[in-house]
Amino acid sequence: MSQATLTSKGQITIPAPVRAGMKVGAGDKIEFVDIGNGKYEVMAVTREVKTLKGLFKSSRTVSIDEMNQAISDSAST
């Protein structure tokens, strides 16, 4: 398990093994996601779109035609 120390300015240095595992480097952005009970997940913002799978819950399947129609409708307003 990796640890970091919070500075008086609220900054931390992400340990090298964690940066490598997240595939982030200088200039990349990370996001802190509140998952409840005072816990957060740290995610790289510069990630592949495949990693978004399952992030959003949907109650139904949407077809490509429905997606294209929604895009078209929002572009015309």
Beta strands, then each sheet from edge to edge (+ up, - down):
strand 1: 30-36
strand 2: 39-44
sheet 1: 1+ 2-
end
